[in-house]
């Protein structure tokens, strides 16, 4: 019993340290940018030693990738919360599109995922993070619409990439001061056109 509690306590401490490092790193990366943020600053803000930081992450880049992975996972979670299984496929596609834009207005998120992320990690690594989280939800939504119609004429992976690029551009426009309502309306209009082109 004591051994089980000890293992749980160690796991909880490990998870708490990792979470503190991710929170501290996110704050500093958003405030100062990747290049101007140092690992000693991150460790100090998280109130852990540099040794603890390097126990959890190989280097600053590895930590940055983990921050982005957590952000992308949060976006996907918000999309899934807005698209319960009982929702018809076309309605879910519309709801998920709005949920993506709403999720991206969290301060710092667009900068991390769409500006600094590609610059630091490269397009390939960012695409992999996206494919595992937000892009996966979009692909699943499109596949559900196509499956319901029986239409196999449009390649879903390519369509998902094109729509994802449009949503990312909308998020960037909102980040730079454009009217969020305009871009939500435009995104909905675009997705409605896509859904309307699918029979059924």
C-alpha positions in Angstrom: 0.0 0.0 0.0 2.8 2.4 1.0 4.7 1.5 -2.1 1.7 2.2 -4.3 1.2 5.6 -2.6 4.9 6.4 -3.0 4.7 5.6 -6.8 1.6 7.8 -7.1 3.3 10.6 -5.2 6.4 10.4 -7.4 4.2 10.4 -10.5 2.2 13.4 -9.2 5.4 15.3 -8.5 6.8 14.5 -11.9 3.6 15.6 -13.6 3.5 18.8 -11.5 7.1 19.7 -12.4 6.5 19.1 -16.1 3.3 21.2 -16.0 5.1 24.0 -14.2 7.9 24.0 -16.8 5.4 24.0 -19.7 3.4 26.9 -18.1 6.6 28.9 -17.5 8.0 28.3 -20.9 4.7 29.2 -22.6 4.5 32.5 -20.7 8.1 33.4 -21.6 7.9 32.2 -25.2 4.8 34.4 -25.8 6.2 37.4 -24.0 9.8 37.4 -25.2 9.9 35.1 -28.2 11.7 31.8 -28.6 15.2 33.3 -29.3 15.1 35.7 -26.4 14.0 33.1 -23.8 16.7 31.1 -22.0 16.4 27.8 -20.1 17.7 29.4 -16.8 14.8 31.9 -17.1 12.3 29.1 -17.6 13.6 27.1 -14.7 13.6 30.1 -12.4 10.0 31.0 -13.4 8.9 27.4 -12.9 10.8 27.4 -9.5 12.8 24.2 -10.4 16.4 23.6 -11.1 17.9 23.5 -14.6 18.7 19.9 -13.9 15.0 19.2 -13.4 14.3 21.0 -16.7 16.8 18.8 -18.6 15.5 15.7 -16.8 12.1 16.3 -18.6 13.3 17.9 -21.8 16.4 17.4 -24.0 16.8 21.1 -24.7 14.9 24.4 -25.2 13.7 23.2 -28.6 12.3 20.0 -27.2 10.5 22.1 -24.5 9.1 24.5 -27.1 7.8 21.5 -29.1 6.1 20.2 -26.0 4.5 23.6 -25.4 3.1 23.6 -29.0 1.9 20.0 -28.7 -0.1 21.0 -25.6 -1.5 24.0 -27.4 -2.6 22.0 -30.4 -4.1 19.3 -28.1 -6.1 22.0 -26.3 -7.4 23.3 -29.7 -8.5 19.8 -30.7 -10.2 19.3 -27.3 -12.2 22.4 -27.8 -13.3 21.3 -31.2 -14.3 17.9 -29.9 -16.3 19.5 -27.1 -18.2 21.5 -29.7 -18.9 18.5 -31.9 -20.5 15.7 -29.9 -21.1 12.3 -31.6 -24.9 12.9 -31.7 -24.5 16.0 -33.9 -25.2 15.3 -37.6 -22.0 15.3 -39.7 -22.6 18.5 -41.6 -23.6 20.4 -38.4 -20.5 19.1 -36.7 -18.3 20.3 -39.5 -19.7 23.8 -39.1 -19.5 23.7 -35.3 -15.9 22.5 -35.4 -14.9 25.3 -37.8 -16.2 27.9 -35.4 -14.7 26.1 -32.4 -11.2 26.2 -34.1 -11.3 30.0 -34.6 -12.6 30.5 -31.0 -9.8 28.3 -29.6 -7.2 30.2 -31.5 -8.1 33.6 -29.9 -6.5 32.4 -26.6 -3.7 35.0 -26.1 -0.4 33.8 -27.6 -1.8 30.7 -29.2 -1.8 31.9 -32.8 1.8 33.3 -32.4 3.0 30.0 -31.0 1.3 27.6 -33.5 1.3 29.7 -36.7 4.2 32.1 -36.5 7.0 31.1 -34.1 6.3 27.3 -34.4 7.1 27.0 -38.2 10.1 29.4 -37.8 11.6 27.3 -35.0 10.6 23.8 -35.8 10.1 23.9 -39.5 7.0 23.3 -41.6 7.3 19.5 -41.5 7.3 19.2 -37.7 4.5 21.7 -37.3 2.5 19.8 -39.9 3.0 16.7 -37.8 1.8 18.4 -34.6 -1.2 19.8 -36.5 -2.0 16.4 -38.1 -2.1 14.8 -34.7 -4.5 17.3 -33.2 -6.6 20.1 -35.0 -6.1 18.8 -38.5 -7.2 15.3 -37.4 -10.5 16.6 -36.1 -11.1 18.4 -39.4 -10.2 15.3 -41.4 -12.5 13.2 -39.3 -15.3 15.7 -39.8 -14.8 15.7 -43.6 -14.7 11.9 -43.6 -18.0 11.7 -41.7 -19.7 14.1 -44.2 -18.3 12.1 -47.2 -19.2 8.8 -45.6 -22.7 9.9 -45.0 -23.1 10.8 -48.7 -21.3 7.9 -50.2 -19.2 10.4 -52.2 -15.6 9.3 -52.8 -14.8 11.7 -55.6 -13.0 14.3 -53.5 -9.7 13.3 -51.8 -10.4 14.1 -48.1 -6.7 14.5 -47.0 -6.1 17.2 -49.7 -9.4 18.9 -48.9 -8.5 19.0 -45.2 -5.2 20.6 -46.0 -6.8 23.3 -48.1 -9.5 24.1 -45.5 -7.0 24.0 -42.7 -4.9 26.6 -44.5 -7.9 28.8 -44.9 -8.7 28.6 -41.2 -5.1 29.3 -40.2 -5.2 32.5 -42.4 -8.4 33.5 -40.7 -6.7 33.0 -37.2 -3.8 35.1 -38.3 -6.0 37.8 -39.6 -7.9 37.9 -36.3 -4.6 38.0 -34.4 -3.6 41.1 -36.3 -6.8 43.0 -35.5 -9.3 41.9 -38.1 -13.0 41.6 -37.0 -13.4 38.0 -35.6 -17.1 38.0 -36.5 -16.3 38.6 -40.2 -13.9 35.7 -40.3 -16.2 33.4 -38.4 -19.0 34.2 -40.9 -16.6 33.7 -43.9 -15.3 30.4 -42.5 -18.9 29.2 -42.0 -19.8 30.3 -45.5 -16.8 28.4 -46.9 -17.6 25.2 -45.0 -21.3 25.4 -46.0 -20.3 25.6 -49.6 -18.1 22.6 -49.2 -20.8 20.7 -47.4 -23.4 21.7 -50.0 -21.3 20.3 -52.8 -21.5 16.9 -51.2 -24.6 14.9 -52.2 -26.9 13.7 -49.5 
